[in-house]
Amino acid sequence: MTAFAARLDDFGKPAWIALIVASFIVFWPLGILVLGYVIGSGRMSCGVDGRQRWQRHMGRMQRRMDRMQQAADRWWGPRAAASSSSGNRAFDEYRDETLRRLEDEQREFLEFLERLRHAKDKAEFDQFMADRGRRFDPPPQA
């Protein structure tokens, strides 16, 4: 089901809705099963944190881009577009520097996101521990 689900995810929510409707038309218990799967897996943004779904979606897009880059590397060699000369050395240097700067900014941004996630997780955990500690503290004796 995961390969089929990934294929439907490419088309988005309308494909899932069409599958639910079709499964109800064909055999109503199947429609209930598909509806439960769609809601339980968070494909309709129900029951799953939107941030987790966004991260999964971005990870899937990144993997596709990596596969496309690998295919391009097989055909034209690694970074063929970046290594080809435009005939203008000043422009080539500017382009190379800009690409380097953008790669550095991307790396820094991803590191920032990781630190932000870590800080949020730590804050949530600290809040949980504080709430848990208050729950088990004995009431003050008067």
Secondary structure, 3 states (H helix, E strand, C coil): CHHHHHHHHHHCHHHHHHHHHHHHHHCHHHHHHHHHHHHHHCCCCCCCCHHHHHHHHHHHHHHHHHHHHHHHHHHHCCCHHHHCCCCCHHHHHHHHHHHHHHHHHHHHHHHHHHHHHHHHHHHHHHHHHHHHHHHHCCCCCC
